[in-house]
């Protein structure tokens, strides 16, 4: 059987998801009951899922969210913050990102604005949008330094490339 050479070729081609599915399918008792099309379909499904997962992980890593664990599903709507479940879930679908609209989160200090913004950032990454989280006081420092050392165009490019730019702590300093 060509299991090892085939697995080696899949790994060499960067098809780790297909290789993992191949191994799992080969170990199943009912592996011979599946058709070639079913095997291939299951392997391709795994590869697509792994690549999508990797893309989200990379987007989240480059986003540098202050609260990387924040997610829409963990929002506590029972807390007295005035969050409307229906509106929040509508925003979580990301239509506002596709139409290039802004979202401004306001509220008292300590009410979870930064966490909520990060939850929307995580959701945007899941929806395949690029995200960048920046604290405004730090951004102003970085912009001033970038002007001095010639990195200004590169920094502006980085900021404008993000499909969702989260500006946090606006007006706190």
Secondary structure, 3 states (H helix, E strand, C coil): CCHHHHHHHHHHCCCHHHHHHHHHHHHCCCHHHCCHHHHHHHHHHHHHHHHHHHHHHHHHHHHCCCCCCCCHHHCCCCCCCCCCHHHHHHHHCCHHHHCCCCCCCCCCCCCCHHHHHHHHHHHHHHCCCCEEEEEHHHHHHHHHHHHHHCCHHHHHHHHHHCCEEEEECCCCC
